[in-house]
Amino acid sequence: METEISNGKPPKNRRHFKTFIVIILVCASFFAGAFYDKHLSSKSASSNTIESLLVNGPNKDQPKNVDFSLFWEAWNLINDKYVDTTKIDQQKMIYGAISGMVKSIGDPFSSFMDPEESKQFSQELEGTFEGIGVEIGMKSDILTVISPLAGSPAEKAGLKAGDKILKVGDKLTSDMTVDEAVSLIRGPKGTDISLTILHEKSSAPVEVKITRDQINVKSVTLDWKNNNIAVIKISKFGDDTVSGMNQAASQVVSQKAKGVILDLRNNPGGYLEAAVEVSSEFIPKGKVVVSEEERGGGKKEYDARGGDILGGIPVVVLVNSGSASASEITAGALRDDLGAQLIGKKTFGKGSVQELEKLSGGSNLRVTVARWLTPNGDYIMEKGIDPTIDVDLTDADYNNNRDPQMDKALEVLQGTAK
């Protein structure tokens, strides 16, 4: 069983986190967090009709104090009286009713996902998307290419870091948010999108036509900084994270790194099990990585699994307000169990666990089933985890390709590396 901590939509990370986004990613609000991965379970409600689900429930007695006739009264009035019959989609009405029911709980991390949203959610965690494969962001309030992914359609079309995107199709980007640009640029494999680009050191814009393709995005990347310091960047805790982390850890050991920077900035979460496995690369077997408090007061502890091959190497963790749920689990575990320093800004503050249940027709229900605590017993919901060393990253830093948080991490490690 895998667990994911769903955080809904992370807040804007002050001004400078107009931050770059992989253009083919679906909005981060779909997958940030940690959930029990039951969407592959064999349970299905497909044999139940909509009527029986609403009136009787699947294998449940109808609550005696609930009158479902009110639902059908409203349903029939809409079907009988709404002026524009072309706007009436009964399946969407059902989706809306279920979504409203979940929202009535008042928990921002429990949600209903229709089949399309469920598909996008699954793709987020698999790291496979359809788009052009480019990271974009706002620099000086202009939509700008941060980096095309290696081998992507964007790279093949000649897009380079620093290129300004002036138009998407026939729409100007001057008043467009990054998310709006993402929704316009991503799309099905084989379809085309035209971007009006102003290359750096060029005085005239050009129109670039790009054919979308399937893009595979690795959740774990390994880089090296001065004095043989390894930087392991985890963008999400998805399907490929454990294998990617294993490979990165092996390279770190084989190259005898003097220190490790674990970069969890802007990582909205993912599978709890992946967070436990990543933490186990650093933390000795048997130490608590995270504990859960379940409905009814029951408690479950997740211990490090062993194989802590990075345990003898100095480590610091980079975090910010975009680090949520599974990221916070990992950061909290390394802080509490190893005394690792956290550098950056306070984390998002997502301390609940969601269970993902498969519904009929390809929909999913994500419902909060527990809250989680760090090994020292800290419940971080809405308050986040404070960094050991508070370091900001301003707009000026971002626009001039400076990273004082990374600089501080290198400084700390170079002072402690053996």
Steps between C-alpha positions, in 0.01 A plus 500: 500500500634839409406825660486851364450825682277720302541869554267648246652810345814638662492872565695743289848498645517876536595694194788296370300180480337594180752222465572286201259220417543209266260599227361154462412466866139514607430750782682398816176517693411151375777303664682684775497291814495139626229241444425134554527376143178304470419614148634166377276299728256257352207660677252649257158655525427449133207271567317774688275742319518869577157478658588211729824667607324821590199344669637185657878525477723202412433231757399764753174564677345830408539748786164531671535875552577584136228563245643433155179615337634855531780411261260364241269797546782737405618265224156491338452876526824564314411248230144632468552874524855611417479731199797372298464125460829479309681583826347205687745209524365247746834328553660835585212565737583178683869591512410842634270354765770262624760776495270724702438220749874459557552876527231519768739320737712814503827313445702657215696178452205269443368519146311329220673456166304432183654261242703770324634642825578148619695432181701821540562420867638158409719647227644752745628223725620283212704788360370444146320781320415634158627844414811678369735440794618836627528673834358852501463778752464873543813711484453875532127432443567342159423136424844348453653164411695369798623185330386260227517137605769299326371336181160671529303654213579842650875436482475361147305812395786719618364638826774603742525621856424871516270506197195722556159361407295791364200310365345157537312439179336836433477597869738751654672385819532848653201446730533123521594302812739207481212259567297652217795463267543138607137420424531651153833345407456144622284266296470161331791335327513576128324837521674829422543823696651824372705722731624847420852510642751778553839335524766656718718751312239515224307814404211335316263227623446181303210258488595144591270208423544201733339158482407364842627158603511270800742629761662296775608706798734352760407585857861460622803672351862499616740788452842584638627820653847620595715288726312180405166589660203301366169676441203264490190683378163330552214675318226268628463167680358303209516158339865530393635673811623196692691353206637841409613562856666158517699576186599845623607365840718235337675763288552723803668215688708381205633852438573546872304822533606727785142609566141481373253782442147357486299759310126475581407854400169530314436128548126473572509140623398158377510148639572468871666166433742676265578753772575216742727329246688822420546570871628145546795581275624726782341373823602176678258208495239501774490874564157658459461698179139608555202399712129517425204561726195333350127531553415379848843586640700207362865564425726353234873555466703477181860405574808538282545188288877473518759535226598844627792522261512880527496492879867583541497800265418852629161614370298821495146545368370790291135590562256783432128572517448277196635198693192312615380175654733217391777759467431612854503140622848451354631834625355441846644150522852609400480789743371296795694177444829633366513861611519609136477875447207630295588804289259737325152607607219349708325205334137491389343329803313194374456244776219272386481173309251419227369167375428472130199284415409392149140573402300379204555653158862596563438753776685512831423618850782636713406515868704595806548196725778600740740769611875454512771609743878530478716256703512757784121518502457834320164548329581749224152564357467864394816600685762323290858424596735788573841487334807473719654778291255750351612616155278684253502485121390835361372604160833666436680174581269304272523744209879504522540123535621521859417237761601614851327196653721264303802718578428472873459122474840473329654723765360286781609173342847620413541595862395155625614266221753242608 
